[in-house]
Amino acid sequence: MAIVQIPSLMRDLTAGRVQVTLPGRTLRQVLDALEEAYPGVRDRLCEAGQLKPEVMVSVDGRVARLGLAQPVGEQSEVRFLSVVSGG
């Protein structure tokens, strides 16, 4: 089961939970489980079936370069992060 760290801006959807444990072998499967447990999460993170451009994900401290196809291990830590851009 993956350990998912919930960003502060999404905790209203998880009743304030900072961390949840969910099944999944890929980020897509983990996200599906997250959406099933906490409806509305997918809308905050995805559009048109892909991660929003402003959302970055790390698995075990490394950027998930494969997007939702990124493999997730049995004890992986998953973090959803907002990308900040400047000009």
VEXDREN-2710 file (C-alpha; in Angstrom, 1 decimal):
% VEXDREN-2710
k/r/px/py/pz
1/MET/0.0/0.0/0.0
2/ALA/1.4/3.4/-1.0
3/ILE/1.6/6.2/1.6
4/VAL/0.1/9.3/0.1
5/GLN/1.0/12.7/1.6
6/ILE/-2.0/15.0/1.2
7/PRO/-1.2/18.6/0.3
8/SER/-2.7/21.2/2.6
9/LEU/-4.9/22.6/-0.2
10/MET/-6.6/19.2/-0.6
11/ARG/-7.2/18.4/3.1
12/ASP/-10.7/19.7/2.9
13/LEU/-11.5/16.7/0.8
14/THR/-9.8/14.2/3.2
15/ALA/-11.4/15.5/6.4
16/GLY/-8.1/17.0/7.4
17/ARG/-6.0/13.9/7.0
18/VAL/-2.4/14.6/6.2
19/GLN/-1.5/11.1/5.1
20/VAL/-3.5/8.1/3.7
21/THR/-2.5/4.6/2.7
22/LEU/-3.9/3.3/-0.5
23/PRO/-3.4/0.4/-2.9
24/GLY/-2.0/0.7/-6.4
25/ARG/0.9/-0.4/-8.6
26/THR/0.9/2.8/-10.7
27/LEU/0.1/6.5/-9.9
28/ARG/-3.1/6.1/-11.9
29/GLN/-4.2/3.2/-9.7
30/VAL/-3.3/5.1/-6.5
31/LEU/-5.1/8.2/-7.8
32/ASP/-8.2/6.0/-8.6
33/ALA/-8.2/4.7/-5.0
34/LEU/-7.7/8.2/-3.7
35/GLU/-10.7/9.4/-5.7
36/GLU/-12.8/6.5/-4.6
37/ALA/-12.1/7.2/-0.9
38/TYR/-12.2/11.0/-1.3
39/PRO/-14.3/12.2/-4.2
40/GLY/-13.2/15.4/-5.8
41/VAL/-9.4/14.8/-5.6
42/ARG/-9.1/13.9/-9.3
43/ASP/-10.6/17.2/-10.3
44/ARG/-8.0/19.0/-8.3
45/LEU/-5.1/17.1/-9.8
46/CYS/-6.1/16.1/-13.3
47/GLU/-7.7/17.3/-16.5
48/ALA/-8.5/15.3/-19.7
49/GLY/-7.2/12.1/-18.0
50/GLN/-3.7/13.5/-17.3
51/LEU/-2.1/15.4/-14.4
52/LYS/-2.6/19.1/-14.7
53/PRO/0.5/21.0/-15.9
54/GLU/0.8/22.7/-12.5
55/VAL/0.9/19.4/-10.6
56/MET/4.1/17.5/-10.0
57/VAL/4.3/14.1/-8.3
58/SER/7.1/12.5/-6.5
59/VAL/7.4/8.8/-5.7
60/ASP/10.0/8.0/-3.0
61/GLY/11.5/11.5/-3.4
62/ARG/12.0/11.3/-7.1
63/VAL/10.0/13.2/-9.7
64/ALA/7.5/10.9/-11.4
65/ARG/8.6/11.5/-15.0
66/LEU/6.1/8.9/-16.4
67/GLY/3.1/10.8/-15.1
68/LEU/0.2/8.5/-14.1
69/ALA/2.0/5.5/-15.6
70/GLN/4.8/5.8/-12.9
71/PRO/5.3/2.6/-11.0
72/VAL/4.6/2.7/-7.3
73/GLY/6.1/0.2/-4.9
74/GLU/4.4/-1.6/-2.0
75/GLN/5.8/0.9/0.6
76/SER/6.3/3.9/-1.7
77/GLU/5.7/7.5/-0.5
78/VAL/3.7/9.6/-3.0
79/ARG/3.5/13.4/-2.8
80/PHE/1.5/15.7/-5.0
81/LEU/3.1/19.1/-5.4
82/SER/2.1/22.4/-7.0
83/VAL/4.6/23.7/-9.5
84/VAL/5.4/27.4/-9.0
85/SER/6.4/29.4/-12.0
86/GLY/7.6/32.9/-12.1
87/GLY/8.4/35.5/-14.6
END
